[in-house]
């Protein structure tokens, strides 16, 4: 789960990480008041969306897609400029390298006081699957595309691995700070900041905290100028405050509804809808559809113990996508019984008066009963014995090559 | 022989009084697994009825292992308590027997809980963790066998193919593929697809390589991370038995979450394409479609002179 920069900074500030003064706004009027309240001559007007590359993005009119302004993060030197930038941004579309062509509507702004920058650094905390530990990564090359740095000058990225048995140690903070060329007051400030950030990472069950740039000010203080914070959704049960931080407008409507029903759904661009049990098998089903010349319209995992109602919801979610020209159901029944799935499929196709071709592949527990139920129905359901056959059939039925 | 779990392994169930725990414990007994009881803190002294027989429940894993001399435990404890359940089992096995296998089925454990639990288990070298978020491990027997997890037992048969997979239902698919060419399995392990887990591919490959019953291996990966690439490079130098591989997620769009927290591609690292390349470079025979695993396995067995 991602949160906005202004929310991330609230958490960082509460944990003791130095951040600049700033105000969250949703209207131009609030932005102007924020400018007055901050009392800073220079402020940053920052679009708040769940994607990176905002500074280099393009603000567009959402209906005409005419360019309104280049850059979703602007430095304003006067109240008039705050007015111009915030009215240009709010309600419009911001397209960045991470949003894809469709972009994202900006409903939130962050007006932040200016800052005297001596140097920009990069800092990130994340869980590293190779070391099965929290990894802290820092570089002197802040403010840039860190993936470029990692590719061309990996020696400029310094890493510290936190041993979960003992936590972050003093020498690790010093080593990392010195690798960034810090000394004196700046090194001390860095160590203190890093302790606070690591504590927040653990206390808030973060998946990632990325600060780009982290800056050293003229007064040798270390300040977080940006904040990308994401949470580990598995830990939601112990963070009641996440409900307030969640911005549902940033999430796909159908994906939210799927999640509420216990389904895992991701919309894709193709025309063959898929309904599968298990994430790995669901991905493999998409792969095989593509292998036989089709394009999957979605990823949909109904989980290990889906009931008739969930199967029905799954069908209705798949059919909401107007691109869907056919559906492939692929179930390997373990705990889930094929006869139950077969009944669910029939109930769903009847209730939704399904118009598109449907191929059903069943295997595993009670497969013979399941197949018999499908065969006895008068509905137009095409059976398949294995995944390859199922994929070929659905591709042919919608008029593809196979 | 098989790996880690023998056909007659004695198994405890953590969370045996819960809905999931009881349901699957019953299925395991039905399959023939030697369940010796379970553990639910606060419910020690009770019994649980599985397949018409009463099984004892203990308060703690220390009590349970002392009383039963169990070889393994399987965890169905809900996510908030699962990390600690792993650590309790690890400490009990280590202090009482110096060894033990922990299979954690629970899905949705906070990642930082797993970071702690894995570090704790790794400090106890005789203890092995499989999972979490996995179907478990099964060693089919002539009759019955040891099914430790949630996989459908009836699709398996004792044989000479070892299977290791990140994904649950794809493991079943692989099992069905071995059966389609009249081969059974030595041991099948689902290692789980979470970002932080216990036993990895390399440990499974090493164990299959030294297991006399296993003659060939199926390895199923998923997008995300580089465990598959590392395992392939390791296998090229250390595994003499034929390996057949598949990787799921070739069509997954970058950055989109596909149900498993682990299956995230970031910055071009961990794509299916990259993993297939690594497999091929290591001499692993690849199936591009899981329905062809059987066919590819048969060819591999033939060219190795095993058929």
Interface residues (C-beta under 8 A of the other chain):
Chain A: X127 X129 X130 X132 X133 X134 X147 X150 X163 X164 X165 X202 X205 X207 X232 X233 X234 X235 X237 X238 X264 X266 X268 X276 X277 X278 X279 X280 X281 X282 X283 X284 X286 X287 X288 X289 X290 X291 X296 X299 X301 X304 X332 X333 X334 X335 X363 X364 X365 X386 X387 X388 X389
Chain B: X79 X80 X108 X109 X110 X111 X112 X113 X114 X115 X116 X118 X119 X120 X123 X135 X150 X151 X152 X154 X155 X165 X166 X167 X168 X169 X170 X172 X173 X176 X193 X195 X196 X197 X220 X222 X223 X224 X225 X226 X227 X246 X248 X249 X250 X251 X252 X253 X256 X257 X258 X259 X260 X261 X262 X263 X267 X272 X288 X289 X290 X291 X292
